[in-house]
Amino acid sequence: KGGGKGTETLNDLIDDKKYKDGIQEIIRTTCVRPNDFDSKAISLLDVLQQRGRGDEACRHLAQSLQEVSREKITNWRAYIYTLLKGFDGSAYTALKSGKDSESRRIRRAERAERNAAAAAAEDSLGPAQVQETE
């Protein structure tokens, strides 16, 4: 698949997050799939983590999702985001009002750095592959 916006995997998004184990536990113990977590949910979890509540938010998600069947929810991304908003409305408000814009700026810089490294790796592999096939 292409390398455009939105193609980051969940592991790319949470690789360095303190709540990574919590998300992996949710995926292991509920019917949630990795692509059910989008960048909005991760951004809200980042704000919650900054407030010392990232692991608690993951436990809340795990408990809330324990008895939910896959067929019951039509939009899992929205459902997970709504559960997180309900967990701590003030964190959601802070995220939306830009109080935590510093964390967004850092995430964007990290993403740009990863994308640049991936592009550089692609560039360095490209000519070698062409030469081998000729």
Backbone as a ProteinNet text record, in pm:
[ID]
protein_1_A
[PRIMARY]
KGGGKGTETLNDLIDDKKYKDGIQEIIRTTCVRPNDFDSKAISLLDVLQQRGRGDEACRHLAQSLQEVSREKITNWRAYIYTLLKGFDGSAYTALKSGKDSESRRIRRAERAERNAAAAAAEDSLGPAQVQETE
[TERTIARY]
84.1	0	87.3	26.6	100.4	148.9	233.6	290.5	229.2	105.6	40.6	-9.1	-79.8	-134.6	-228.8	-221	-312	-267.9	-148.8	-106.1	-17.5	2.9	83.3	9.1	81.1	19	5.2	-75.8	-91.6	42.7	123.8	255.6	341.3	332.3	405.8	357.6	226.2	168.1	198.4	208	222.7	357.7	448.3	576.2	647	646.5	719.8	627.6	503.8	406	409.1	389.7	388.2	265.5	159.1	35.9	28.3	138.6	143.1	93.5	140.7	99.3	-51.3	-107	-251	-331.4	-288.1	-357.7	-342.5	-223.8	-203.3	-288.9	-306.7	-392.7	-538.7	-583	-719.8	-740.3	-643.7	-654.1	-654.2	-576.5	-570.1	-697.8	-761	-869.5	-1009.5	-1020.1	-1151.6	-1156.6	-1267.6	-1279.6	-1225.6	-1161.8	-1102.3	-985.4	-974.5	-865.1	-770.1	-646.3	-549.8	-596.7	-662.8	-703	-824.6	-877	-985.8	-934.6	-805.1	-743.9	-692.1	-745	-695.7	-611.6	-559.7	-470.3	-542.9	-673.9	-749.3	-751.7	-776.4	-778.1	-639.5	-537	-400	-366.8	-410.9	-387.4	-453.2	-575.5	-644.6	-575.9	-531.1	-454.5	-324.3	-262.3	-140.8	-169	-280.4	-318	-345.4	-415.9	-443.4	-314	-218.6	-89.7	-15	-19.9	45.5	-14.1	-138.9	-207.1	-194.2	-114.2	-92.3	-205.2	-289.6	-407	-410.5	-300.5	-298.4	-332.4	-268.2	-295.2	-437	-481.3	-617.6	-719.9	-691.8	-780.6	-785.2	-672.1	-668.6	-748.3	-737.2	-816.5	-965.9	-1001.7	-1141.4	-1191.1	-1109.9	-1147.6	-1165.4	-1069.4	-1075.7	-1202.6	-1234.2	-1353.4	-1479.7	-1484	-1601.3	-1625.1	-1518.2	-1527.7	-1537.7	-1527	-1519.8	-1636.4	-1756.5	-1875.1	-1933.9	-1866.1	-1918.8	-1878.2	-1976.3	-1945.4	-1909.2	-1833.5	-1786.6	-1904.6	-2010.3	-2124.4	-2211.1	-2198.4	-2283.8	-2247.5	-2123.6	-2074.7	-2045.4	-2096.1	-2071	-1946.3	-1911	-1793.1	-1704.8	-1611.9	-1527.9	-1437.4	-1386.4	-1298.2	-1373.1	-1493.2	-1574.1	-1613.5	-1644.4	-1685.6	-1572.6	-1453.2	-1338	-1310.1	-1316.8	-1293.1	-1398.5	-1523.3	-1631.3	-1611.1	-1568.5	-1539.9	-1429.1	-1326.3	-1216.5	-1263.6	-1345.1	-1399.7	-1480.5	-1560.9	-1642.5	-1560.3	-1445.1	-1356.5	-1304.8	-1265.2	-1212	-1244.3	-1358.5	-1403.8	-1310	-1242.9	-1153.2	-1029.6	-984.6	-871.4	-912.4	-1034.5	-1086.7	-1095.9	-1148.6	-1160.9	-1023.5	-926.9	-790.5	-731.8	-755.1	-705	-766.1	-896.3	-965.7	-932.3	-905.9	-879.3	-734.2	-650.1	-511	-419.8	-469.5	-384.1	-269.6	-294	-191.2	-132.4	-126.7	-75.5	73	143.1	285	302	216.2	227.5	196.1	100.7	70.7	189.8	254.2	370.2	481.8	502.8	606.1	571.8	444.7	403.8	422.7	388	405.8	553.1	639	782.6	835.4	790	832.6	786	662	607.8	686.5	716.7	793.4	932.1	991.2	1123.8	1119.2	1016.5	1001.3	978.7	894.2	866.3	991.5	1071.4	1194.9	1293.2	1301.4	1391.1	1345	1214.8	1161.9	1187.8	1169.9	1194.9	1342.6	1429.8	1573.8	1611.1	1550.9	1578.1	1529.1	1412.4	1359.1	1451.7	1498.7	1588.6	1718.1	1769.7	1896.4	1879	1759.8	1734.7	1698	1635.5	1585.8	1689.5	1797.7	1895.8	1960.8	1986.7	2051	1960.7	1832.9	1739.7	1732.1	1737.6	1731.9	1855.5	1972.9	2096.8	2097.8	2042.6	2041.9	1954.9	1849.7	1757.1	1800.5	1895.2	1939	2039.4
-118.9	0	123.5	237.1	362.4	413.3	513.5	569	701.8	725.8	853.2	867.3	977.4	1007.6	896.3	861	763.1	618.7	595.6	457.6	405.3	485.7	439	326.4	226.4	117.8	159.3	84.6	112.3	103	4.2	-8.7	114.2	174.4	298	409.3	416.8	524	510.4	387.4	368.4	313	299	233.1	286.5	417.5	477.1	526.1	481.4	529.1	443	507.6	435.4	346.3	378.6	300.2	191.4	164.8	64.6	-72	-116.8	-247.5	-251.9	-140.3	-133.8	-152.7	-89.7	-104.8	-247.3	-302.1	-439.9	-538	-511.2	-595.3	-585	-465.2	-446.3	-530.4	-528.2	-603.4	-754.1	-796.9	-939.9	-990.3	-905.7	-954.3	-912	-829.5	-787.5	-810.9	-777	-795.3	-675.1	-581.4	-464.5	-508.8	-446.4	-474.1	-354.5	-376	-265.3	-143.6	-164.4	-48.6	23.9	-21.6	49.2	171.1	178.1	294.6	387.5	508.3	603.8	710.6	802.9	905.1	995.7	1015.4	1097	1030.3	900.5	828.7	830.6	813.6	816.3	955	1060	1196.4	1217.4	1167.9	1181.7	1098	979.4	899	968.9	1039.8	1115.3	1222.1	1293.8	1395.9	1329.7	1219.6	1147.7	1100	1053.3	1009.4	1126.7	1242.2	1360.6	1396.6	1361.2	1387.5	1269.7	1169.1	1054.1	952.7	955.7	868.3	775.7	758.5	674.9	529.7	471.7	331.4	313.8	410.4	405.4	412	494.2	504.3	372	306.2	175.3	71.8	74.7	-18.3	9.9	138.1	177.6	123.7	139.3	86.7	-64.7	-133.4	-279.8	-325.2	-260.3	-297.2	-264.9	-148.9	-107.5	-196.5	-249.4	-327.7	-477.9	-520.1	-662.5	-743.1	-695.1	-771.8	-725.6	-638.6	-584.4	-675.2	-714.9	-799.8	-712.4	-767.6	-696.1	-644.7	-724.3	-691.4	-579.8	-555.5	-457.9	-313.3	-288.8	-153.5	-141.1	-33.1	-14.7	68.6	158.9	243.6	234.4	141.7	116.2	233.5	302.8	417.5	524.1	555.9	656.3	607.6	479.7	423.6	433.1	395.4	402.7	547.3	637.8	779.6	832.3	793.1	836.3	782.7	658.3	602.9	681.9	719.2	797.2	937.3	999.6	1131.9	1124.7	1019.1	1002.4	972.7	913.4	881.4	1008.1	1107.2	1232.1	1345.9	1407.7	1516.3	1635.5	1661.1	1777	1754.5	1630.1	1600.4	1623.1	1581.9	1604.5	1754.1	1829.5	1974.4	2038	1994.2	2047.2	2016.1	1896	1857.5	1946.7	1967.7	2046.5	2194.9	2244.6	2387.5	2423.7	2322.3	2350.1	2365.3	2341.6	2351.4	2252	2144.2	2042	2042.1	2161	2170.6	2135.2	2149.5	2112.6	1964.2	1881.7	1737.6	1706.9	1779.3	1758.8	1799.1	1910.5	1956.4	1852.1	1795.6	1692.9	1569.6	1525.2	1407.9	1431.8	1552	1582.6	1577.3	1632.2	1630.5	1487.4	1405.7	1264.7	1191.6	1217.5	1152.6	1195.1	1324.8	1374.6	1311.2	1295.7	1233.2	1087.1	1013.7	873.8	864.1	952.8	950.9	983.9	1078.6	1114.8	997.9	929.9	814.1	702.7	681.1	577.6	614.3	742	786.6	773.1	805	792.4	646	558	414.8	366.4	414.3	378.1	426.7	551.8	609.1	529.6	487.4	414.2	273	216.2	82.3	85	192.9	201.4	174.9	252.6	232	94.2	42	-89.3	-197.6	-187.6	-286.6	-277.7	-156.2	-138.3	-198.9	-176.5	-229.3	-381.7	-441.5	-587.3	-651.1	-584.2	-644	-623.6	-535.6	-509	-609.9
0	0	0	-32.6	-43.3	89.7	84.1	205.6	241.6	198.1	222	364	385.4	516.7	560.9	687	742.4	727.2	675.8	654.9	767.3	870.2	982.8	1054.8	1092.8	1167.5	1313.4	1385.8	1528	1599.1	1564.4	1628.1	1603.9	1483.4	1456.4	1548.8	1568.5	1648.6	1797.7	1847.2	1992.6	2033.9	1941	1968.3	2092.3	2111.2	2223	2334.6	2335.6	2433.6	2559.4	2673.2	2800.5	2812.7	2740.7	2748.4	2640.6	2572.5	2464.8	2512.7	2628.6	2680.7	2706.6	2751.7	2776.4	2649.2	2541.4	2413	2361.4	2373.9	2328.4	2408.1	2535.6	2619.4	2574.1	2539.1	2488.4	2362.9	2274.1	2148.6	2176	2274.7	2309	2375.9	2458.5	2544.1	2500.7	2398.1	2348.6	2197.8	2137.1	1992	1914.3	1983.2	1917.6	1830.6	1714.2	1620.3	1617.3	1578.2	1576.6	1496.7	1383.5	1303.5	1361	1475	1541.9	1618.4	1640	1705.2	1596.6	1590	1491.5	1560.9	1482.2	1537.9	1637	1620.5	1716.2	1853.5	1856.4	1984	2048.2	1966.4	2018.8	2072.9	2003.7	2053	2188.5	2202.5	2330.5	2438.6	2403.7	2499.8	2538.6	2445.2	2477.1	2582.2	2565.9	2663.9	2799.2	2795.8	2920.6	2986	2906.4	2960.9	3023.6	2959	3015.2	3150.6	3170.6	3297.3	3394	3355.8	3442.5	3441.6	3337.3	3334.8	3213.7	3143.2	3023.3	3051.3	3151.8	3186.4	3239	3317.9	3371.3	3257.1	3156.9	3040.3	2964.2	2951.7	2884.8	2963.3	3095.1	3177.5	3161	3154.4	3132.1	2997.9	2894.3	2762.7	2768.1	2826.9	2834.3	2906	3015.9	3092.3	3012.6	2949.3	2872	2750.9	2694.4	2570.8	2595.1	2720.3	2753.6	2697.8	2710	2670	2536.8	2465.8	2340.1	2224.5	2144.4	2028.8	1908.8	1820.4	1701.5	1618.1	1608	1524.1	1582.8	1710.7	1778.6	1742.5	1706	1678.3	1529.1	1467.9	1324.1	1296.6	1388.1	1367.9	1492.5	1490.2	1607	1640.9	1541.5	1569.8	1648.6	1603	1672.3	1811.7	1824.5	1953	2055.7	2015.6	2106.5	2146.4	2049.4	2077.8	2175.5	2154.8	2243.6	2385.2	2397.7	2530.6	2599.9	2525.2	2583.5	2622.8	2539.1	2571.9	2700.4	2713.9	2833.6	2957.8	2939.7	3051.8	3118.9	3039.6	3094.6	2998.9	3021.7	2935.3	2934.4	3045.9	3050.2	2963	2951.5	2862.6	2717.8	2683.9	2548.9	2520.2	2615.9	2599	2581.5	2660.4	2649	2512.2	2463.7	2331.4	2224.5	2232.1	2130.8	2139.3	2258.2	2273.6	2244.8	2225.5	2191.1	2310.4	2430.9	2548.8	2541.3	2471.6	2458.4	2317.8	2257.3	2120.3	2113	2222.9	2224.4	2194.8	2253	2227.3	2081.5	2022.7	1880.4	1794.9	1831	1755.4	1761.1	1878	1894.1	1811.8	1817.3	1739.1	1589.6	1542.9	1400.3	1362.4	1449.1	1421.1	1419.3	1514.4	1516.8	1391.5	1350.1	1230.7	1107.1	1096.7	982.4	979.8	1097	1106.4	1061.5	1105.7	1063.1	912.6	859.7	715.8	635.5	683.7	614.4	616.9	729.9	739.7	646.2	639	549.3	403.8	370.3	233	198.6	293.6	269.7	248.8	326.9	311	175.3	133.4	1.5	-108.8	-94.9	-195.4	-204.3	-89.3	-91.4	-146.7	-133.4	-186.5	-334.2	-377.4	-514.6	-621.3	-630.9	-737.5	-732.6	-613.5	-602.3	-660.4	-635.2	-688.1	-839.8	-892.7	-1037.7	-1102.2	-1042.8	-1099.5	-1098.3	-993.8	-983.7	-1090.5	-1132.3	-1227.7	-1371.7	-1396.3	-1533.5	-1581.8
[MASK]
++++++++++++++++++++++++++++++++++++++++++++++++++++++++++++++++++++++++++++++++++++++++++++++++++++++++++++++++++++++++++++++++++++++

